[in-house]
Each structure stands twice: as C-alpha cells, then as structure tokens.
Amino acid sequence: MAMRCWRAFSRKSEWEIGVDQRSSSSLRGEINDLDLAANLIRAADHILVIGCSGGGKSTLSQKIAKRFGFAYVSLDRDVRWLPGWAERDETERKRIIAEKVAQDRWIMDGTNTTTFDLRLPRSDVVIWVRMPRLLCLWGAVSRWFKWTGRTRPDMAPGCPEKIEWEFLRFIWTFEQVYSPRIVAGLAEYGPGIPVLQLTSRRQMRALLNLLDAPE
C-alpha cells in the first residue's frame, strides 16, 4: 500500500513539475537542439551552469571543465561559504565574483540570481539543469549518504556534508519559487545569451556524449 501511494505521489509530482516548466519556460535565447548547444559550448570561453540543488549541475560543470580545460568556479566553494558553514559578507562575495568573471576561461556553477548582474553579461552560454524535483531530492539525499561527515570537492573546506529540513523544502519549492526569478534575471541581464535547458538525465548524457566528455 505504501509503495502504491509513493508511486502515485511520484507520478503526480512529475506531472506538476512539467506543468510548471511549460508555464515559465519562455526564454528568449532558448536552445532546443543539443548539437547546436554542443557547438556553442565548444566555442565558449565563459559558461554559466544553474539549477536546483541535487540536479547534477556541479557534476556536469566539472566534467565539461575537465574536457575543455576551463577553470571551474563553484559559488558554494569559492564564494559563499567559509569553514564551519559561515557565510561570507555580501560585499566580499560580490568582489570575489567580479574577480572570477574577469578571468579568461571559466565554467561557473551556481544559481544565485542576485549576482546575475555580474555573471550573465560575461557568459557566452547558460546551461540550466532543470530536473524534476523528486530527482533533485534523491540527488541531495544520496549525496548526503555518500559524503556524510566529509566535505565534497565542490564545497568549501570545513563544510562537511549535511542535510536539513529547510534545504529539502528549498528543493521541493524551487520550481515554483525560484525558477520565475531565473527567467526574469535571464531576460534582464542576458537577453541575448543562448540558454540550454536539460530536463532529464538522458539529455545530460547525450550532451556529454556530443562533447566527448566522460559520463
């Protein structure tokens, strides 16, 4: 009985997320062709990767960085957090971002829309990892199991993996609360920038195959 309820809940959630995505996916520079997207990524010097936690954006960013020799920048590791899960001052965060985006070649992993004004004008391509929320929840929980008590490579030193109710709630409401902000930020600060939305693991694998990057 519990399993049947969980399956029904999963189907409903996936349907809801599909409706949410269609209603807020009017992106001016949206790319629907993976071959075109792969060519743009090959030619890019600055790539911004955004999306909900647990969706796989950090893993994707690191694989592309390794394939093309980009400097990998993680907002969590390099900008936001200090040891002990202490947050940097906002002024200092923006100073660091300004320094990072001025570099020659980078791929930057992080969604914070309040810094789109600094990051989008320097971006050649945006990859929006827009996975269903159940998949994001599973990604976050499985990551916690894997790294519990340790600090993962894309997180700041001294910040061992943890999971809290507020974080899970953030993931669950991300599409409803934060995706409209992303769409608005893209329109305001990067109206001419190509945006690729990846909404499934299959699409992500296909893109990596086209780029001849490790899956």
Disulfide bonds with the S-S distance in Angstrom:
none
